[in-house]
Amino acid sequence: MKNRGFIKLYRSMLSKPEMTDLVNEQGAVGFGVYLMIVLHLSQCDDNEGMFTNGQLRAFAAQAKTTRRNVRHIIEDFGLFEINGNRFKTATKSEESSNKTETKSSHSHARTNRYAREEIEIDIEKENKEKGTKVPDMIGPSAYEMVTRAGLRQGGHGEPVPWWAPPQRDVYMVWSLVADAWVPPSQIDVKAERRRHDEMQPADFMMKTAWEVLTEEEQTRIQDDAKRQL
């Protein structure tokens, strides 16, 4: 389904023992992180992604959570299968899941039943119907710079994480606290410094993007950086 913009979800996925454990522990936030990871995997070759520290950092940044929590969701609920430095969603056939019981590290043995029907979500169609704008691609614009050491900086010399959208206004600055481009008047220097100290050096290195993004996404970054505003 990679080229069609669709993903399939079981109607009863929230009743899966593994998913019940996740939702009971983390609520809608954990479920949202799970879906974010599934959407990423749907764009990967063979629906398998890289299980690396760089990719976990990227997930954490997008979901506004910690890398430890992302690893916890991937490793500890039985929702994903890990093979070395690769991982994918756990796959069980509908027929076998109706006949067998599964165990997770968080639950007793329970019947793992799936609904007979699937929901097919057309992401592209939903975006058009809702009129939502597809987020800008990450990567520096002509207003920004990447130092010789590979650090990304905004037009005012401020540190910018590699996953940030391009700077579109020369008067805007990147806020690590808001995780967005904002007017300079909204910057709290002390809060920004504290947030900077909490982040990893790799968060500001553009080469990190090349470790976690697909070739198509890398090309879009390069094209966008060359485009004059």
Secondary structure, 3 states (H helix, E strand, C coil): CCCCCEEEEECCHHHCHHHHHHHHHHHHHHHHHHHHHHHHHHCCHHHCEECCHHHHHHHHHHHCCCHHHHHHHHHHCCCEEEECCEEEECCCCHHHHHHCEEEECCEEEEECCCCCCEEEEEHHHHHHHHCCCCCCCCCCCCCCEECCCCEEECCCCCECCCCCCCCCCCCCEEECCCCEEECHHHCCHHHHHHHHHHCCHHHHEHHHHHHHCCHHHHHHHHHHHHCCC
